[in-house]
Each structure stands twice: as C-alpha cells, then as structure tokens.
Amino acid sequence: MVKGWNVQNDNTYYFDLITGAMVKGNVQIDGKDYTFDTTTGVLQNSGTSNDTNNPDDNASGANEDVTHVHSYTENVTKEATCGSDGTKTFTCSGCNDSYTESIPATGMHIWDSGRVTQEATCTSEGVKTYTCTVCGKTKIEAISKTAHRYTETVVNPTCTEKGYTEHTCSVCSDTYKDNYVDIEPDAHVEGEWEITIEPTYTEAGEKVKKCTKCGTTLETEEIPVLELTNGDAVYTITLAGGSTTTVIGHYDTEKAADLAALVNAYRVENGLTELTVHSKLQEKADIRGYQTSYYWEHLTPAGQSPTALYNYSAENLAWCEAATSAQDIFDALKDCEDHDAIMLSTYTGNITATSVFCKKVGEDDYEYYWVQVFR
C-alpha cells in the first residue's frame, strides 16, 4: 500500500507502508505494475502482471484507485492513576496502523476509611490517618478534643465558708465550682476543751473550745498554776549573766537536825566542842540546798565561791536519789577523809547549819541534797 507522495528533483516518491521504504517512479504491488499519478495521487494499473494466477489482475489496463484513508479507533490500554500517567492507543481499522497518547495522572487518590493514630483527649486533639489504596500516600485529619470527665464533690457550707459543688476531671484534673450555698454564721459546733498551754507550778496554762466545723476558737480559759503539795515551794536560782531558773521542793528539817546531832556527838567523842546552830547561817545552808539541786558543785550556779559569798569557812555536800537516814549520810561523810576532816575541824565561830533539800522530780518523786556549813 502507498501512503502519500512527494515530488523532488523532478521525481515522484511514495512510501511503501509494508516495507517502510521510500521509492520513486513506477511500483509493482502484488505482482501488478502501477504508475503513480502525481496530479490525482492515484496509482494506476498499467495492465501488466507478473502473477498469472491472480484473478484480480486487470488485463484491460483499467485504472484502479488504491488510495487509503485511515480510520482510527481509540482504546485505553493503561488506566491513569493518582500517581502515574495512563496510555491511550489509536488503531486503524483498515491497516492496523497505530499510535499512542499519554493520559495524564488523575491526581485523585483513593483513600481508605482511615485509622486513629493518636487518641483525642480533653486537653489535646487526636489524629486520624488515611492511606491511598493505590499509591500508599497518607494524609492526616484532626480529631476534636473530647469532653472532660468530671466527678462531683459536694462541700457543705460552714459557719465561715460557703458551700459549693466542685467538679474535677478524672483525666486532666481540671476543676470548677458551682452551686454555691450561703454561709451558716450560727452553725458553730462547740467542741471539747483542748489544753493549749500546760500549767506548771510557776505559770498558769490555757485551754480553749473550738468549733468542730471551722476551727474557730469559741472560748478561752486560764488553767491555774499547779497546786503544790508536801510543803513544796518554788525557789528561784540566779544563773551566770543574770538569768534565772526555778526548782520546786521542800526542806526536811527533822533529818537535818538528826545529822547535826550526830556531828556534835562525833565531835564530843573526839574531844572537840559542840557547834551551835546559827539562824543566819541556816539561811545560807538552805540556799545552798536548792542551789546544789540544780548545780552540783562547790560553786553557786552563777559561778561564785559560796564560802566567800555567804561568809562561812567550809561545807560538806551529799546527794541521794531516794530518802535515806541521817545516819547513812553521816557514815558516808565520815568515810571520806576530806569530809571527815571538815566535821572535826576547829572553827572560831563554833557555829554550824545543816539543810536537807528535797527536790521534786515527779508527781510524788524527790531527790535529796544534804548540806553542812561551818564557821
């Protein structure tokens, strides 16, 4: 078959669609000779044939019009998708000649139903991810925040505070209050007495009654100082720097007299003069009694020498945790060389004083401090 023609350099050319060759002049097709008419574009049969068996040969030499016009049908041979071009093929129904055209990619993804990739909460949005079932491309979509999950707590009004309902989110702890109820100013509930300051033997204490709802103090009372028993009294002691402290106790004058008698008898046995108990010196001995119960030294709690401060020559001290007899104390002093020497010394004044101070250390418990002074 022949398609088109051209005239160049005084020659006629045509294309053989079977061989793809470009030839000029006459041509033989299917054993027949043809002449190309450049005016009409028709191949004319020259009336000769090399194929004696071809019944279609035109022996008369009549003209045969072999002009061919393509009639193409189109067919999509590759569908276009969201990410790749397709192909459309055009085929001639007469000669099967064909050519192709590109179909542009659609750009239209086919999304699946999506899946939740991040759950939404009451404080942050969630995320839903969709995937194209064709090309695998993904897109995301925000999921709206969820509602708070509130629990309610009812707080009743008190005598000082309004009541209300408190709502607290169990997820994020967000809170708000509503449903306020007015204060009940006359709704105090009186509680029991509470001791806020314990009384001592020197200072009063304090007790209060409070509202059991709001804690407001409704009443205050003083608690009297503790009552002293057994003849106890409070004694003030001066310390270094001028500060003071106190001790509580009483004197056992009977045991003091017993010890003084034992000392005088001992002195007489040893050829010495009996000593006379002197009232002024007795005052000094009693002071030393409660001083030594606080500071167990041959010095005052203020750090002074008692013999110089109170104008006497010597002193003997003894201490015991529990009550004991004057005889036991005398024997203990006599067994100590220094103490024994003091009891048997000669004194210009020939006076003495003995004191036994009983210091309170518990409800009914005492410690005992024995003092002998000589001048």
C-alpha positions in Angstrom: 0.0 0.0 0.0 1.1 3.5 -0.6 0.7 6.4 1.8 1.3 10.0 0.5 3.6 11.2 -2.1 6.2 13.9 -2.8 7.9 15.3 -5.8 11.5 16.3 -5.5 14.1 16.8 -8.2 11.5 16.0 -10.9 10.9 12.6 -9.5 7.8 11.2 -7.7 8.3 9.4 -4.4 5.9 7.5 -2.3 6.1 5.4 0.9 5.6 1.7 0.9 3.8 1.0 4.2 4.7 -2.6 4.2 8.5 -2.2 3.8 8.7 1.4 5.1 10.9 2.2 2.0 10.6 5.5 0.1 10.7 4.8 -3.7 10.2 6.8 -6.9 8.7 6.1 -10.4 6.7 3.0 -11.1 6.0 0.3 -8.5 4.8 -3.2 -8.5 2.2 -4.2 -5.9 1.1 -7.8 -5.6 2.7 -8.6 -9.0 1.0 -5.7 -10.7 2.6 -2.7 -12.3 1.4 0.7 -11.2 2.2 4.2 -12.3 1.9 7.0 -9.7 -0.2 9.9 -10.9 1.2 13.0 -9.0 -1.9 15.0 -10.0 -4.6 12.8 -8.5 -2.4 10.9 -6.1 -3.7 7.7 -7.6 -1.7 4.6 -8.5 -2.9 3.5 -11.9 -2.6 -0.1 -13.0 -0.5 -0.3 -16.1 -2.3 -3.5 -17.3 0.6 -5.9 -16.8 1.1 -8.5 -14.1 3.8 -10.9 -13.2 1.2 -13.1 -11.3 -0.7 -15.2 -13.8 -2.7 -16.9 -11.0 -4.2 -13.6 -9.6 -7.8 -13.4 -10.7 -7.9 -9.8 -9.7 -5.4 -8.7 -12.4 -6.9 -6.0 -14.6 -5.8 -7.2 -18.0 -7.7 -4.5 -19.7 -5.4 -2.0 -18.1 -8.3 -0.1 -16.4 -7.3 2.4 -13.7 -7.6 1.0 -10.0 -7.9 3.6 -7.2 -5.8 2.3 -4.2 -5.9 5.5 -2.2 -6.2 4.6 1.6 -7.7 6.9 4.4 -7.0 5.7 8.0 -10.0 5.2 10.3 -8.7 5.1 13.9 -10.4 3.8 16.9 -9.1 4.6 20.4 -8.7 2.2 23.3 -7.3 2.9 26.8 -4.6 0.3 27.2 -3.3 1.6 30.6 -5.5 3.4 33.1 -4.1 6.6 34.6 -3.9 6.5 38.3 -3.4 9.1 41.1 0.4 8.9 40.7 1.2 7.7 37.2 0.1 8.5 33.6 -2.0 6.1 31.6 -1.9 5.3 27.8 -4.5 5.6 25.0 -3.8 3.6 21.8 -5.3 4.6 18.4 -5.5 1.7 15.8 -6.6 2.0 12.1 -9.3 -0.5 11.5 -8.2 -0.9 7.9 -4.5 -1.3 8.1 -3.8 -1.8 11.9 -1.6 1.3 11.9 -1.5 2.6 15.5 -0.1 5.3 17.7 -0.4 6.2 21.4 -1.2 9.2 23.5 -0.4 9.7 27.2 -3.3 10.1 29.7 -2.2 12.5 32.5 -2.2 11.1 36.1 -5.5 11.8 37.7 -4.1 13.2 41.0 -7.2 11.8 42.6 -6.2 9.4 45.5 -8.5 6.6 46.6 -8.4 6.9 50.4 -9.2 4.1 52.8 -11.6 4.6 55.8 -8.7 5.8 57.9 -7.4 4.7 61.4 -6.9 6.6 64.6 -3.1 7.1 65.2 -3.5 9.4 68.2 -6.4 9.3 70.5 -8.0 12.6 71.3 -8.2 13.7 75.0 -9.8 16.6 76.8 -6.6 18.5 76.6 -5.3 17.7 73.1 -6.7 16.8 69.6 -6.3 13.4 68.2 -5.0 12.3 64.7 -6.7 10.1 62.1 -4.5 8.9 59.3 -5.8 8.0 55.8 -3.8 5.9 53.3 -4.3 5.9 49.5 -5.1 2.3 48.5 -3.3 2.9 45.1 0.0 4.6 45.8 0.3 4.4 49.6 0.4 8.2 50.2 -1.1 9.3 53.5 -2.9 12.3 54.8 -4.0 13.2 58.4 -7.1 14.7 59.9 -7.5 16.3 63.3 -9.9 14.6 65.7 -11.6 17.1 68.0 -10.9 17.2 71.7 -13.1 15.0 73.9 -15.2 16.4 76.7 -13.9 16.5 80.3 -14.9 13.6 82.5 -16.0 15.3 85.7 -16.7 13.8 89.0 -18.7 15.9 91.6 -17.8 16.6 95.2 -20.4 18.4 97.4 -18.8 20.7 100.0 -21.3 21.7 102.7 -21.4 25.3 103.9 -19.9 26.1 107.3 -20.1 28.9 109.8 -17.3 30.7 107.9 -17.3 29.4 104.3 -19.9 29.0 101.6 -20.8 25.5 100.4 -20.4 24.5 96.7 -20.1 21.6 94.3 -16.6 21.0 93.0 -16.2 19.3 89.6 -12.9 17.6 88.9 -11.9 16.0 85.6 -10.6 12.5 86.2 -8.3 12.8 83.2 -6.6 16.2 83.5 -7.7 17.4 87.0 -9.3 20.5 85.6 -11.7 21.8 88.2 -14.5 24.3 88.5 -17.1 25.1 91.2 -20.7 26.0 91.1 -24.0 25.6 93.0 -22.7 27.9 95.8 -24.6 27.7 99.2 -24.5 30.7 101.6 -22.5 30.7 104.9 -24.3 29.5 108.0 -23.0 32.0 110.6 -24.8 30.5 113.5 -23.8 26.9 112.7 -20.7 26.7 115.0 -20.5 23.3 116.7 -18.8 23.6 120.1 -16.0 21.0 120.7 -14.4 19.8 123.9 -11.9 21.7 125.9 -8.4 21.5 124.5 -5.3 22.4 126.6 -3.1 24.7 124.5 -0.6 25.6 127.3 0.1 23.1 130.1 0.1 24.8 133.5 3.3 24.5 135.7 4.0 25.1 139.3 5.0 28.7 138.4 2.9 29.6 135.4 -0.8 29.3 134.5 -1.9 27.2 131.5 -4.6 27.8 128.9 -7.5 25.8 127.4 -9.8 26.6 124.5 -13.0 25.4 122.9 -13.2 25.4 119.1 -15.8 24.9 116.5 -15.6 21.4 115.2 -16.6 22.6 111.7 -14.4 25.6 111.1 -11.9 25.5 113.9 -12.8 29.0 115.1 -11.9 29.5 118.8 -15.2 30.0 120.7 -14.0 30.2 124.3 -10.6 30.5 126.2 -10.0 29.9 129.9 -6.9 30.1 132.1 -5.7 27.0 133.9 -4.4 27.8 137.4 -0.8 27.0 138.3 -0.4 23.5 139.7 -1.1 23.2 143.4 2.0 22.5 145.4 1.8 19.7 148.0 4.0 18.2 150.7 5.1 21.6 151.7 6.7 22.2 148.3 7.6 25.7 147.2 9.1 27.4 144.1 12.7 28.6 144.6 14.4 31.0 142.1 18.0 30.5 141.2 20.2 33.2 139.7 22.5 32.0 136.9 25.6 33.4 135.2 24.7 36.5 133.2 21.8 37.4 135.5 19.1 35.0 134.1 17.1 32.8 136.4 15.5 29.4 136.7 13.4 27.7 139.3 13.3 24.4 141.2 10.5 23.0 143.4 10.8 21.2 146.6 10.8 21.4 150.4 13.1 21.0 153.4 13.3 18.0 155.7 14.2 19.8 159.0 14.0 16.7 161.0 16.7 14.8 159.1 18.8 18.0 159.1 18.6 18.2 162.9 19.4 14.4 163.2 22.6 14.9 161.1 23.6 18.0 163.2 23.2 15.9 166.4 25.3 13.1 165.0 28.1 15.5 164.1 28.2 17.1 167.5 28.2 13.7 169.2 31.1 12.8 167.0 33.0 16.0 167.9 32.5 15.3 171.6 33.8 11.8 171.2 36.9 13.3 169.7 37.3 15.9 172.4 36.0 18.8 170.4 33.5 21.5 171.3 29.9 21.1 170.2 28.8 23.5 167.4 25.8 25.8 167.8 23.2 26.0 165.0 23.0 29.7 163.9 19.8 31.0 162.3 21.6 33.4 159.8 23.9 30.6 158.8 20.9 28.3 158.5 19.5 30.6 155.8 22.8 30.2 153.8 22.7 26.5 154.2 19.1 26.4 152.9 20.1 28.5 149.9 22.9 26.1 149.1 20.4 23.2 149.4 18.3 24.2 146.4 21.4 25.6 144.5 23.1 22.2 144.6 19.9 20.5 143.4 20.4 22.5 140.2 24.2 22.7 140.0 26.1 20.0 141.9 29.4 21.8 142.6 31.2 23.7 145.4 30.3 26.8 143.4 27.0 28.7 143.1 25.0 28.3 139.8 26.3 31.8 138.9 29.9 30.5 139.3 30.8 32.2 142.6 32.5 30.8 145.7 29.8 30.1 148.3 32.2 30.4 151.3 33.2 33.9 150.2 29.7 34.9 149.1 28.0 33.6 152.3 30.9 34.2 154.8 31.5 30.7 156.1 34.6 28.5 156.4 33.7 25.2 154.8 30.9 23.0 153.5 30.1 19.3 153.1 27.7 18.1 150.3 25.9 14.8 149.9 23.2 13.6 147.4 21.0 10.6 147.0 18.1 9.6 144.7 15.8 8.3 147.4 15.1 9.1 151.0 17.7 7.8 153.4 18.5 8.2 157.1 20.8 10.9 158.6 22.9 8.0 160.0 23.6 6.7 156.5 24.6 10.2 155.3 26.8 10.7 158.4 28.6 7.4 157.9 29.2 8.2 154.2 30.7 11.6 155.2 32.8 10.1 157.9 34.2 7.5 155.5 35.5 10.4 153.3 38.8 11.8 154.6 38.1 15.4 153.4 34.5 15.4 154.7 35.6 13.8 158.0 38.3 16.5 158.5 35.7 19.3 158.0 33.4 17.8 160.6 36.3 17.6 163.1 37.8 21.0 162.5 38.1 23.8 165.0 36.1 26.9 164.0 36.4 30.3 165.5 32.7 30.9 165.5 31.8 27.4 166.7 28.6 27.6 164.7 27.1 25.3 162.0 23.9 24.8 160.0 22.6 21.7 158.2 20.0 21.6 155.4 18.3 18.8 153.6 16.5 20.0 150.4 14.0 17.5 148.8 13.8 18.4 145.0 10.5 17.5 143.2 11.3 15.4 140.1 7.9 13.7 139.6 4.4 13.7 140.9 5.5 12.2 144.2 9.2 11.7 143.5 12.1 13.6 145.1 15.9 13.7 145.1 17.7 14.6 148.4 20.5 17.2 148.7 22.4 17.4 152.1 24.4 20.5 153.0 26.6 21.2 156.1 28.2 24.6 156.5 30.7 25.6 159.3 32.1 28.9 160.6 
